[in-house]
C-alpha cells in the first residue's frame, strides 16, 4: 500500500479513536465495557498502521 494511502487510513483511524473516546466519556455505565472493547481494537489498529507507515518511511527515505 502506498505511503499516502496509509497516511490517510491512519488519519481516519485516529479520528475514529477520538470519536469513540468522547462516546465513552458520555456513555452510561452499562455500555462502557462494549465501548472500551471497541476503543481497544481501534487503538491497536492505529498503532499497527503507525508502525507500518514508519517502517515504509524508513525504507523509502533511509531515516
Backbone as ProteinMPNN parsed JSONL, in Angstrom:
{"seq_chain_A": "XXXXXXXXXXXXXXXXXXXXXXXXXXXXXXXXXXXXXXXXXXXXXXXXXXXXXXXXXXXXXXX", "coords_chain_A": {"N_chain_A": [[0.852, -1.173, 0.0], [0.612, 2.193, -0.857], [2.402, 4.963, 0.64], [0.94, 7.351, 0.954], [-1.747, 6.47, 0.959], [-1.714, 4.883, 3.25], [-1.196, 6.838, 5.16], [-3.545, 8.375, 4.995], [-5.42, 6.489, 5.832], [-4.491, 6.023, 8.401], [-4.949, 8.548, 9.542], [-7.755, 8.616, 9.4], [-8.357, 6.543, 11.167], [-7.292, 7.568, 13.545], [-9.062, 9.688, 13.93], [-11.391, 8.221, 14.381], [-10.72, 6.949, 16.797], [-10.585, 9.156, 18.531], [-13.254, 9.983, 18.412], [-14.603, 7.773, 19.527], [-13.51, 7.82, 22.059], [-14.691, 10.12, 23.103], [-17.322, 9.288, 22.967], [-17.228, 7.261, 24.879], [-16.784, 8.709, 27.226], [-19.256, 9.928, 27.552], [-21.024, 7.874, 27.761], [-23.474, 5.699, 29.27], [-22.977, 3.709, 32.229], [-23.518, 0.933, 31.807], [-23.001, 0.528, 29.113], [-20.368, 1.057, 28.76], [-18.325, -0.948, 28.822], [-18.5, -2.345, 26.371], [-17.904, -0.266, 24.638], [-15.324, 0.315, 25.469], [-14.017, -2.001, 24.617], [-14.284, -1.718, 21.846], [-12.801, 0.622, 21.533], [-10.268, -0.249, 22.347], [-9.634, -2.047, 20.273], [-9.606, -0.301, 18.074], [-7.464, 1.374, 18.806], [-5.372, -0.461, 18.729], [-5.343, -1.055, 16.003], [-4.729, 1.5, 15.01], [-2.147, 1.854, 16.1], [-0.83, -0.256, 14.83], [-0.989, 0.521, 12.125], [0.438, 2.903, 12.27], [3.001, 1.937, 12.89], [3.542, 0.45, 10.568], [3.551, 2.507, 8.671], [5.71, 4.059, 9.597], [7.757, 2.202, 9.203], [7.717, 1.951, 6.398], [8.41, 4.57, 5.683], [10.997, 4.687, 6.696], [12.313, 2.793, 5.114], [11.98, 3.935, 2.587], [13.046, 6.52, 2.766], [15.33, 6.224, 4.203], [15.59, 6.915, 6.875]], "CA_chain_A": [[0.0, 0.0, 0.0], [1.421, 3.416, -0.914], [2.505, 5.744, 1.877], [-0.158, 8.321, 1.028], [-2.96, 5.755, 1.361], [-1.525, 4.51, 4.656], [-1.334, 8.048, 5.971], [-4.962, 8.719, 5.031], [-6.09, 5.492, 6.661], [-4.074, 6.299, 9.778], [-5.674, 9.745, 9.963], [-9.143, 8.221, 9.599], [-8.403, 5.74, 12.386], [-7.074, 8.489, 14.669], [-10.33, 10.4, 14.118], [-12.322, 7.269, 14.988], [-10.307, 6.768, 18.194], [-11.014, 10.349, 19.257], [-14.714, 9.96, 18.479], [-15.012, 6.731, 20.47], [-13.132, 8.29, 23.397], [-15.758, 11.043, 23.519], [-18.503, 8.447, 23.19], [-17.026, 6.567, 26.154], [-16.966, 9.687, 28.309], [-20.663, 10.28, 27.683], [-21.846, 6.662, 27.762], [-23.903, 5.179, 30.568], [-22.088, 2.666, 32.75], [-23.79, -0.392, 31.239], [-22.486, 0.448, 27.74], [-18.953, 1.418, 28.733], [-17.43, -2.068, 28.537], [-18.522, -2.586, 24.925], [-17.203, 0.848, 24.002], [-13.904, 0.137, 25.788], [-13.514, -3.041, 23.718], [-14.187, -1.099, 20.528], [-11.689, 1.57, 21.599], [-9.028, -1.034, 22.405], [-9.376, -2.558, 18.921], [-9.233, 0.828, 17.218], [-6.116, 1.812, 19.169], [-4.437, -1.471, 18.217], [-5.268, -0.83, 14.554], [-3.996, 2.765, 14.844], [-0.735, 1.612, 16.392], [-0.308, -1.129, 13.774], [-0.804, 1.331, 10.914], [1.517, 3.853, 12.538], [4.253, 1.188, 12.782], [3.746, 0.14, 9.149], [3.9, 3.757, 8.0], [7.082, 4.396, 9.998], [8.655, 1.266, 8.518], [7.784, 2.311, 4.988], [9.166, 5.818, 5.557], [12.404, 4.401, 6.936], [12.855, 2.112, 3.94], [11.973, 4.821, 1.421], [13.864, 7.722, 2.963], [16.556, 5.89, 4.926], [15.602, 7.675, 8.127]], "C_chain_A": [[0.898, 1.237, 0.0], [1.357, 4.207, 0.404], [1.325, 6.707, 2.018], [-1.458, 7.652, 1.486], [-2.88, 5.337, 2.824], [-1.736, 5.711, 5.563], [-2.801, 8.467, 6.081], [-5.73, 7.758, 5.927], [-5.733, 5.688, 8.131], [-4.828, 7.513, 10.318], [-7.133, 9.412, 10.268], [-9.29, 7.427, 10.899], [-8.189, 6.602, 13.621], [-8.366, 9.258, 14.967], [-11.368, 9.494, 14.784], [-12.01, 7.07, 16.464], [-10.799, 7.955, 19.02], [-12.532, 10.375, 19.432], [-15.205, 8.94, 19.513], [-14.616, 7.116, 21.897], [-14.187, 9.252, 23.95], [-17.033, 10.26, 23.815], [-18.415, 7.735, 24.54], [-17.26, 7.502, 27.339], [-18.442, 9.963, 28.588], [-21.593, 9.076, 27.804], [-22.289, 6.284, 29.17], [-23.039, 3.979, 30.954], [-22.281, 1.32, 32.055], [-23.28, -0.549, 29.806], [-20.982, 0.68, 27.666], [-18.038, 0.253, 28.36], [-17.361, -2.361, 27.036], [-17.755, -1.488, 24.188], [-15.704, 0.751, 24.274], [-13.283, -0.921, 24.892], [-13.309, -2.495, 22.308], [-12.983, -0.152, 20.469], [-10.345, 0.845, 21.606], [-8.65, -1.551, 21.013], [-8.941, -1.442, 17.974], [-7.821, 1.323, 17.519], [-5.068, 0.83, 18.671], [-4.251, -1.296, 16.707], [-4.474, 0.44, 14.252], [-2.5, 2.55, 15.041], [-0.078, 0.731, 15.327], [-0.041, -0.334, 12.498], [0.334, 2.33, 11.084], [2.875, 3.16, 12.377], [4.558, 0.839, 11.326], [4.203, 1.385, 8.405], [5.331, 4.167, 8.333], [8.089, 3.487, 9.299], [8.814, 1.587, 7.05], [8.593, 3.59, 4.784], [10.661, 5.552, 5.738], [13.041, 3.731, 5.72], [12.967, 3.054, 2.745], [12.978, 5.959, 1.567], [15.159, 7.442, 3.702], [16.713, 6.627, 6.237], [15.928, 6.769, 9.28]], "O_chain_A": [[1.847, 1.311, 0.781], [0.39, 4.121, 1.16], [0.776, 6.851, 3.11], [-2.186, 8.209, 2.308], [-3.867, 5.428, 3.553], [-2.379, 5.607, 6.607], [-3.247, 8.873, 7.155], [-6.595, 8.178, 6.695], [-6.586, 5.535, 9.005], [-5.296, 7.487, 11.456], [-7.683, 9.868, 11.271], [-10.251, 7.626, 11.643], [-8.842, 6.388, 14.642], [-8.718, 9.454, 16.13], [-12.13, 9.938, 15.643], [-12.919, 7.025, 17.292], [-11.368, 7.769, 20.096], [-13.029, 10.751, 20.493], [-16.123, 9.225, 20.282], [-15.32, 6.769, 22.844], [-14.53, 9.194, 25.131], [-17.733, 10.536, 24.789], [-19.41, 7.622, 25.256], [-17.869, 7.111, 28.335], [-18.826, 10.203, 29.733], [-22.807, 9.236, 27.935], [-21.572, 6.52, 30.142], [-22.448, 3.323, 30.096], [-21.303, 0.639, 31.748], [-23.142, -1.678, 29.334], [-20.387, 0.511, 26.601], [-17.06, 0.457, 27.642], [-16.279, -2.597, 26.497], [-17.041, -1.763, 23.223], [-14.897, 1.071, 23.401], [-12.144, -0.765, 24.45], [-12.298, -2.769, 21.661], [-12.245, -0.128, 19.484], [-9.397, 1.276, 20.949], [-7.484, -1.498, 20.623], [-8.023, -1.617, 17.173], [-7.068, 1.652, 16.603], [-3.991, 1.239, 18.237], [-3.133, -1.379, 16.2], [-3.643, 0.454, 13.344], [-1.688, 3.012, 14.24], [1.08, 0.94, 14.965], [1.004, -0.492, 11.868], [1.101, 2.572, 10.152], [3.797, 3.732, 11.795], [5.709, 0.924, 10.898], [5.134, 1.328, 7.602], [6.082, 4.576, 7.447], [9.144, 3.942, 8.857], [9.917, 1.506, 6.509], [9.368, 3.692, 3.834], [11.49, 6.119, 5.026], [14.166, 4.057, 5.34], [13.93, 2.983, 1.981], [13.672, 6.316, 0.615], [16.004, 8.329, 3.82], [17.828, 6.928, 6.664], [15.987, 7.221, 10.423]]}, "name": "protein", "num_of_chains": 1, "seq": "XXXXXXXXXXXXXXXXXXXXXXXXXXXXXXXXXXXXXXXXXXXXXXXXXXXXXXXXXXXXXXX"}
